Amino acid sequence: MEENIINVDLNIFISDEIKKQISDLKEELASAKLKIRSLSDENSKQKKDVDSANKIMTETNNGRKLLLHIKDNFDKIEATPKDEDNYGKLKKENQFLFIEKMLLNLFGIKIEAKGWYNGTSLGTNLAINYYSNKTPVSELLNIFGCDETTISTVRDLVMPWDYSKSEVMAFVKNPESNTNGYMFGITEYWTEYGAKKRNMPYDLIMKNPFILEEDVFSELIKTITSKRNSNYPYLFALSKYNADITPNQIELLGSTIPSLCNKDLPDVIKQFIEIHLKDFNDYTLEFLITKVNSTNQFSTLHWNKFPNKYQGRFLMEKNINEIIQLLSHYSCTWLKEDKEAFLAEYLKNKMIK
């Protein structure tokens, strides 16, 4: 055997070298695993992207097919001829009904007015009934290939409650007459002219917030007190259609009544008085109590509709028999304690006199 002249155990070096190689291989293996995992993840992501793209393409194709199918049905719409069972329908009315059903069933979008208005264009009908959803309706009409006039009518219509301040001011200065006296509520008399200012329903512009601003409201009061035109009484409906009116503004409206009041008040003023009789200031009530009525419980100025202190003043002027009759009537809303207290005060005053 050959002698180991350097007297070193070579097995130590061989073992360490093998260990190093094994360690390097492990690192390479770990790195390879990471690369494989990364490639696998990337491959999985790409597969998902492909699947997603295919799904989108399928859904898009299905959606396109659905839209084409709907458009095809829309294009086939014709007028319904008149016969003994129905009055018939114009083509544009049937188109409206088709769109109405589709918007409701597919998107849950409901009409905001009464529906179809005779004598009115398709665009105006849609604009009024879908004012809060004009964008999707406009886009739908574009898909259907409708003319630009119809689409722009839907897109551009402005309802009176969104009119500018200057437009509201012009209204309160000169409330114009409407055909056949249809002052309130949407009718064909307004829609047939494109739902513009001609025959505009008063209730719609009375919802406009500008009408309650100080300068506009002051001009409204001037129109009433000066009786600028015969339509001024309709301005008393403001409190009915604008819930934001203040108690002070109601008082101001009421304060105009003494200068207007006559035997035949227009119904719109009567309704205002009936609703707000107990909201008026003393100036107005002092005038109205002179018109008090005790024989007709349905009268606008029936004694029992006034504030309590004015009811008491009214009764104080009556004789005891009339008082007992009025307090015993079923229309009297006084409590038993109120009646007893009043009678005690009444008799006390009579004894003093």
C-alpha positions, 0 to 999 in steps of 0.5 A: 500500500502506498504510503500517505506522505502528507499524513492528511485524511483525504476522506474529509475533503471528499465528504465536504465536496460532496456535501457542497455539491448536494447543497448546491443541487438542493438550491437549484432544485428549490429554485427550479420548483419556484420557477415551475410553481410560478410558471404553473400560476402564470399558466393558471392565470392565463387559462382563467383569462382565456376562460373569462374572455371566452365567457365575456365573448359568449355573454357579449354575443348573447347580449348582442343577439338579445339586443338584435332580437329586441330591435327586430321586434321594435322595428316590426311594430305597427299601428293597431287598427280600430275595430269594434273591440278597441279604439286602435293605437298609433304606431308611436303609442305601440312603440311607447308601450313596447319600451315601457314593458321592456324597461320595467321587466328588464331593468325595473324602471317604472313610468313617472307619469300616467303613461301615454298622452294622446296627440304627443310625440314618442319623444315627449311621452318618453321624456315626461314618463322617464325624466329621472332615467333619460340617459338609459332611455336615450341610449336605448332609442339610439340602439333602436336607431330612432331619429335624433329628434326623438332622442334629443327630446328625451335627453334635453327636456327640462321639467318645470321644477328644474326651470331657472330662477328667471323662468320662475320669476317670469311665471309668478309675474304673469301666470298665463292661462291654460287651455280649458282651464286645466291649470294643474296636472299633466294633460295632453294640452301641455304635452302636445306642445312639447311640454314647454311653457305653453299650457304648463301645469302650475303644480309642476313649477310650484315644486321649483325651489326658486319660487320660495326664495324671498324676491320671487315669493315677494313678486308672487305676492305682488301679483296677487295683491295687484291682481295682475291678471285673472289667474292670480287666485291659482297662486294660492295653491302654492302651499299644496304643491310645495311642502317647503313653504314656511309658516311665515309665507303662509301667513303672508299669503293669508294676509292678502285675502282681506283685499281680495275677499268677496262673496264668491271666492274662487275654489282655490282660495277657499281650499287655501283658507280651509287648510290654513285657517288656523295658521293665519295671523290676527290681521287675516283672522279679524277680517275672516271672523266677520264672514263667519257662518254657523248654519252650514258646517261645510262652509269654508268659514264655519265658526267651528273651523276658527282658532279657539279664541275666535270661536269663543268671541263668536259665541259670546255674541249669541244668546244662550239658546243659540249657544246651547244649540251650537255646542250641542250640534254634532259638528262641534269639536269642543270637549265637555270641559271646554263647553263648561268653562265657556258657559261659566265665563259667558254667564259671568259676563252676563251677570256683570253686565 
